[in-house]
Amino acid sequence: MSAITANRQGLKVLITGSVLQLFLGIIYVWSEFVGPVGTWLDWDTAAVKLTSSFMLSFFVIGILTGGRLQGRMGAHRVTLLGGLLLAAGMCAAAFVPAKTPWLLYGAYGVAGGFGVGMAYNAVISCAQKWFPRNRGFATGISVCAFGFSTVIFAPLVKWLLGSLGARAAFLLLSGTFLVAALSLSGFIRLPAETGTPNAASAALLAKKQYTTREILGTKEFYFIALSLMLGTAAFFILNPSFKTLAAERGLTGGMATGLVMLTGVANALGRLGVPLLSDKIGRSRGALVTLAATGTCALALCFVQSYAFMGAVALIAFCYGGFSGIYPVITADYFGIRNVGSNYGAIMVGFALSALLFPMGIALIDSVTAKFVVLGVFAFAGAGLVLLLMGAGKREATPRPSATPL
């Protein structure tokens, strides 16, 4: 801990980055917008909900693009650009005409999601590089703030929409994010950008540093990306149905609402708790435990009732948050810290595929119990991939001869 507190410049970057992450986490609050925006634009609810899919997809594209740009532009410029895009998307959303409501997809979904991804990646990359010996701690703090945003912004957005209406809420949030981006992005700088010596980081850079094209030629990349895809499926499938399922399992309306809040807190705590655990037991073991816990809880949902149901759902949310905290660090462990921004963007393609494909596939299954069984099998299959990753016995991956540098 003394090494962490002595790193004053790193703490400054970590704290300001975490504050910025609180704003960026607005990506998870779209459910609060759905009803008011549908009424405002006289638009079908299902079509309004689709905005979230656009935002999530371009969030991943923003992560990948932002990682590639960090070496050319610097982390602070990438963060600023991401924040400005989010603010611009919010502002544009306020002026979407009712005759063409689909423009919301481009304003809030594409511009906003892309901007969040760019800034999110830059903040996490900086956190890892300032604390190379405590990457689990630094990454956990950063992504915990991102997840905790839901707890803060969900009631705030609900109040703004009810008091001011959708257009005014978009404009007020846009101005707030603009101020946050302008005031905080300047602190988000890599050690190399400040001229600060970092012996621990230099030691990590002595290992092979893989480019994004190189990692695509390794089996380890596919083990990591596919395990992330399979592990996150349970949360993506369950999240829209928490209240409905709670009522079916004997929970009152108030308890069902409490369950939604509980999953938000559990999500945020998992983002910090799992990376900290991985600092003690190792990254791959941490991922293995998290995937196994997700699978066990998904299977338990076949029969648990009442408070046991709440506990199982909360643990799945905790594990989902943990994936966001541990997979950036696993990426750096296997492929090096220099290009972790762009390499993690490639890993996150698995996350995007999970969010987009599995909900459509699971919807084809009529039996709720069968859905839980499938989700449990997915998570245990992800754990199997991590076992294969551990069986490779490598701290860094070896590319095939055909791989070429960027």
C-alpha positions in Angstrom: 0.0 0.0 0.0 2.9 2.4 0.7 4.0 2.1 -2.9 0.5 3.1 -4.0 0.3 6.2 -1.7 3.9 7.2 -2.6 2.9 7.4 -6.3 1.3 10.9 -6.1 1.2 11.6 -9.8 -0.3 8.2 -10.4 -3.0 8.8 -7.7 -3.8 12.1 -9.3 -4.4 10.4 -12.6 -6.4 7.5 -10.9 -8.6 9.8 -8.9 -9.5 12.2 -11.7 -9.9 9.3 -14.1 -12.3 7.6 -11.7 -14.4 10.8 -11.4 -14.6 11.0 -15.2 -15.6 7.3 -15.3 -18.7 8.2 -13.1 -19.9 10.5 -16.0 -19.0 8.0 -18.7 -21.1 5.3 -17.0 -24.2 7.0 -18.3 -24.1 4.3 -20.9 -25.9 1.9 -18.5 -28.8 4.3 -17.7 -30.6 4.2 -21.0 -33.5 2.2 -19.5 -34.5 5.4 -17.6 -34.8 7.3 -20.9 -36.9 4.7 -22.7 -40.4 5.7 -21.5 -40.0 9.5 -21.6 -38.2 9.5 -24.9 -40.8 7.3 -26.5 -43.5 9.7 -25.4 -41.6 12.7 -26.5 -40.9 11.4 -30.0 -44.1 9.4 -30.2 -41.9 6.3 -30.9 -42.4 2.6 -30.3 -40.8 1.4 -27.1 -38.9 -1.4 -28.7 -37.4 1.0 -31.2 -36.3 3.3 -28.4 -34.7 0.4 -26.5 -32.6 -0.4 -29.6 -30.7 2.8 -29.0 -28.9 1.0 -26.2 -27.7 -1.7 -28.6 -26.2 1.0 -30.9 -24.5 2.6 -27.9 -23.0 -0.7 -26.7 -21.8 -1.7 -30.1 -20.0 1.7 -30.7 -18.7 1.6 -27.2 -16.6 -1.4 -28.1 -15.6 0.2 -31.4 -14.6 3.3 -29.5 -12.5 1.2 -27.1 -10.6 -0.3 -30.1 -10.2 3.0 -31.9 -9.2 4.9 -28.8 -6.5 2.4 -28.0 -5.0 2.7 -31.5 -5.0 6.5 -31.2 -3.4 6.8 -27.8 0.1 6.4 -29.1 -0.4 9.1 -31.7 -2.5 11.7 -29.9 -1.8 11.0 -26.2 -4.2 9.7 -23.6 -5.4 13.2 -22.6 -6.4 14.2 -26.1 -8.2 10.8 -26.7 -10.0 11.3 -23.4 -11.0 14.8 -24.3 -12.2 13.8 -27.8 -14.3 11.0 -26.3 -15.9 13.3 -23.7 -16.7 15.9 -26.4 -18.3 13.2 -28.6 -20.5 12.1 -25.7 -21.5 15.7 -25.0 -22.2 16.3 -28.7 -24.2 13.2 -29.0 -26.3 14.2 -26.0 -26.8 17.7 -27.4 -27.8 16.4 -30.8 -30.3 14.0 -29.2 -32.1 17.0 -27.8 -32.9 18.2 -31.3 -34.0 15.0 -32.9 -37.3 15.7 -34.7 -40.3 13.5 -34.1 -40.6 12.9 -37.9 -37.2 11.2 -37.9 -36.7 9.7 -34.5 -34.2 7.1 -35.8 -31.7 9.9 -35.8 -31.4 9.2 -32.1 -29.4 6.1 -33.0 -26.7 8.2 -34.6 -26.8 11.0 -32.0 -26.9 9.2 -28.7 -26.1 5.7 -29.8 -23.2 6.1 -32.3 -21.6 9.4 -31.2 -22.2 8.9 -27.5 -21.2 5.2 -27.4 -18.1 5.8 -29.5 -17.0 8.7 -27.3 -17.6 6.7 -24.1 -15.5 3.9 -25.4 -12.6 6.1 -26.4 -12.4 7.9 -23.0 -13.0 4.7 -21.0 -10.1 2.9 -22.6 -7.7 5.8 -22.1 -8.6 6.0 -18.4 -8.0 2.3 -17.9 -4.8 2.2 -19.8 -3.4 5.1 -17.8 -4.5 3.4 -14.5 -2.5 0.2 -15.4 0.6 2.0 -16.6 0.8 4.3 -13.5 0.4 1.3 -11.2 2.1 -1.6 -13.1 2.7 -3.6 -9.8 -0.9 -3.0 -8.6 -2.8 -3.2 -11.9 -5.7 -5.1 -10.3 -6.1 -2.4 -7.7 -5.9 0.5 -10.2 -8.1 -1.1 -12.9 -10.6 -2.1 -10.2 -10.9 1.4 -8.9 -11.4 2.8 -12.3 -14.0 0.4 -13.6 -15.8 0.4 -10.2 -16.4 4.1 -10.7 -17.8 3.4 -14.1 -20.2 0.8 -12.7 -21.2 2.9 -9.7 -22.4 5.6 -12.1 -25.7 3.7 -12.4 -26.4 4.2 -8.7 -25.9 7.9 -9.0 -27.3 8.7 -12.4 -30.3 6.5 -12.5 -32.3 8.5 -9.9 -30.9 11.8 -11.2 -31.9 11.1 -14.8 -35.3 9.9 -13.7 -35.8 13.1 -11.8 -34.6 15.3 -14.7 -36.9 13.6 -17.2 -39.9 13.9 -14.9 -39.2 17.5 -14.0 -37.8 19.0 -17.1 -38.7 16.6 -20.0 -36.5 14.7 -22.3 -35.1 17.6 -24.4 -34.1 19.8 -21.4 -32.6 16.7 -19.7 -30.4 15.9 -22.7 -29.2 19.5 -22.9 -28.4 19.7 -19.2 -26.6 16.4 -19.2 -24.7 17.5 -22.4 -23.5 20.7 -20.7 -22.5 18.7 -17.6 -20.4 16.2 -19.6 -18.8 19.0 -21.6 -17.6 20.7 -18.4 -16.4 17.3 -17.0 -14.4 16.5 -20.2 -12.8 19.9 -20.4 -11.8 20.0 -16.7 -10.7 16.4 -16.1 -9.2 15.2 -19.4 -6.0 17.1 -19.0 -5.0 15.0 -16.0 -5.3 11.7 -17.9 -1.7 11.3 -19.1 0.5 8.3 -19.4 3.8 8.3 -17.5 5.7 8.9 -20.8 3.6 12.0 -21.4 4.7 13.6 -18.1 8.3 12.5 -18.2 7.9 10.6 -14.9 10.3 7.7 -14.4 8.5 4.4 -13.9 10.9 1.6 -13.2 8.2 -1.0 -12.6 6.6 -0.2 -15.9 10.0 -0.3 -17.7 10.4 -3.9 -16.3 7.1 -4.9 -17.8 8.0 -3.3 -21.1 11.1 -5.5 -21.3 8.8 -8.4 -22.1 7.4 -9.0 -25.6 4.9 -6.3 -26.4 2.3 -7.6 -28.9 0.5 -5.5 -31.5 -3.2 -6.1 -32.1 -2.5 -7.8 -35.4 0.0 -10.2 -33.6 -2.4 -11.2 -30.9 -5.0 -12.3 -33.5 -2.5 -15.0 -34.4 -2.4 -16.5 -31.0 -4.7 -19.1 -29.4 -4.5 -17.2 -26.1 -6.4 -14.3 -27.7 -9.3 -16.6 -28.6 -9.4 -18.3 -25.2 -9.6 -14.9 -23.5 -12.1 -13.2 -25.9 -14.4 -16.3 -26.0 -14.4 -16.8 -22.3 -15.4 -13.2 -21.8 -18.2 -13.6 -24.4 -19.6 -16.7 -22.6 -19.2 -15.4 -19.1 -21.1 -12.1 -19.6 -24.1 -13.8 -21.4 -26.0 -14.5 -18.1 -26.1 -10.8 -17.1 -27.0 -9.6 -20.5 -29.9 -12.0 -20.7 -31.2 -11.5 -17.2 -30.8 -7.7 -16.9 -33.9 -6.6 -18.8 -36.1 -9.2 -16.9 -35.0 -8.7 -13.3 -38.3 -7.2 -12.1 -40.4 -9.8 -14.0 -38.5 -12.7 -12.7 -38.5 -11.3 -9.1 -42.3 -11.2 -9.2 -42.4 -14.8 -10.4 -40.2 -15.9 -7.5 -42.3 -14.4 -4.7 -40.8 -10.9 -4.3 -43.0 -7.9 -3.8 -42.9 -4.8 -6.0 -40.7 -2.9 -3.6 -38.3 -5.9 -3.2 -38.2 -6.2 -7.0 -37.1 -2.5 -7.3 -34.6 -3.1 -4.5 -33.2 -6.0 -6.5 -32.5 -3.7 -9.4 -30.6 -1.3 -7.1 -28.8 -4.3 -5.5 -27.5 -5.5 -8.9 -26.1 -2.0 -9.6 -24.2 -2.0 -6.3 -23.1 -5.6 -6.8 -21.9 -4.8 -10.3 -19.8 -1.9 -9.0 -18.3 -3.9 -6.1 -17.4 -6.7 -8.5 -15.4 -4.4 -10.6 -13.2 -3.7 -7.6 -13.4 -6.9 -5.7 -12.4 -9.4 -8.5 -9.3 -7.5 -9.6 -8.2 -7.2 -6.0 -8.7 -10.9 -5.6 -6.7 -11.5 -8.8 -3.8 -9.5 -7.3 -3.6 -12.3 -4.6 -4.4 -15.5 -6.5 -3.5 -14.7 -10.1 -5.5 -13.3 -13.0 -6.4 -16.6 -14.6 -7.5 -18.1 -11.3 -9.5 -15.0 -10.6 -11.3 -15.3 -14.0 -11.8 -19.1 -13.4 -13.5 -18.5 -10.0 -15.7 -15.7 -11.4 -16.9 -17.8 -14.4 -17.6 -20.8 -12.2 -19.6 -18.7 -9.7 -21.6 -17.3 -12.7 -22.3 -20.8 -13.9 -23.3 -22.1 -10.5 -25.7 -19.1 -9.9 -27.3 -19.4 -13.3 -28.1 -23.1 -12.7 -29.4 -22.2 -9.2 -31.9 -19.8 -10.7 -33.7 -22.9 -12.0 -35.2 -23.5 -8.5 -34.3 -20.8 -5.9 -37.0 -18.5 -4.6 -37.4 -15.2 -2.8 -34.2 -14.0 -1.0 -32.1 -16.8 -2.4 -33.1 -15.7 -5.8 -32.0 -12.1 -5.0 -28.6 -13.5 -3.7 -28.0 -15.5 -6.9 -28.9 -12.6 -9.2 -26.7 -10.2 -7.1 -23.7 -12.6 -7.4 -24.2 -12.8 -11.2 -24.1 -9.0 -11.3 -21.0 -9.0 -9.0 -19.2 -11.4 -11.4 -20.3 -9.4 -14.5 -18.7 -6.4 -12.9 -15.6 -8.5 -12.1 -15.2 -9.3 -15.8 -14.9 -5.6 -16.6 -12.2 -5.3 -13.9 -10.0 -8.4 -14.6 -10.0 -8.8 -18.4 -8.0 -5.6 -19.1 -5.4 -6.9 -16.7 -5.4 -10.4 -18.2 -4.9 -8.7 -21.6 -1.8 -6.8 -20.3 -0.4 -10.0 -18.6 -0.5 -12.0 -21.8 0.2 -9.5 -24.5 2.2 -6.7 -22.8 1.3 -3.3 -21.4 2.4 -1.0 -24.2 -0.5 -1.7 -26.5 -3.0 -2.7 -23.9 -5.5 -0.1 -25.1 -5.9 -1.4 -28.6 -5.4 -5.1 -27.5 -8.2 -4.8 -24.9 -10.4 -3.3 -27.6 -9.9 -6.5 -29.7 -10.8 -8.6 -26.6 -13.9 -6.6 -26.1 -15.3 -7.8 -29.4 -16.3 -10.9 -27.4 -18.2 -8.6 -25.0 -20.0 -6.9 -27.9 -21.0 -10.3 -29.5 -22.3 -11.5 -26.2 -24.5 -8.5 -25.8 -25.8 -8.6 -29.4 -26.1 -12.2 -30.3 -27.1 -14.1 -27.1 -30.2 -12.2 -26.3 -31.6 -13.0 -29.8 -30.6 -16.6 -29.5 -31.9 -17.2 -26.0 -35.2 -15.6 -27.0 -35.9 -18.6 -29.2 -36.1 -20.8 -26.1 -39.5 -20.9 -24.5 -38.7 -22.6 -21.2 -37.3 -20.2 -18.5 -35.6 -23.2 -16.8 -33.9 -24.2 -20.1 -32.7 -20.6 -20.5 -31.0 -20.8 -17.1 -29.4 -24.1 -17.9 -28.0 -22.8 -21.2 -26.6 -19.7 -19.4 -24.9 -22.0 -16.8 -23.4 -24.1 -19.6 -22.1 -21.0 -21.3 -20.3 -19.8 -18.1 -18.8 -23.2 -17.4 -17.7 -23.4 -21.0 -15.9 -20.1 -20.5 -14.3 -21.6 -17.4 -13.1 -24.4 -19.5 -11.4 -22.0 -21.9 -9.6 -20.3 -19.0 -8.4 -23.8 -17.9 -7.0 -24.2 -21.4 -5.4 -20.8 -21.1 -3.8 -21.8 -17.8 -2.7 -25.1 -19.3 -0.7 -23.3 -21.9 1.7 -22.4 -19.0 2.7 -19.0 -20.4 2.8 -15.6 -19.0 2.8 -14.2 -22.5 1.5 -15.6 -25.7 3.5 -16.9 -28.7 2.2 -15.8 -32.1 2.1 -18.1 -35.1 4.8 -17.5 -37.7 2.3 -16.0 -40.0 1.6 -13.1 -37.7 3.1 -9.8 -38.8 3.5 -6.6 -36.9 1.4 -3.5 -37.6 
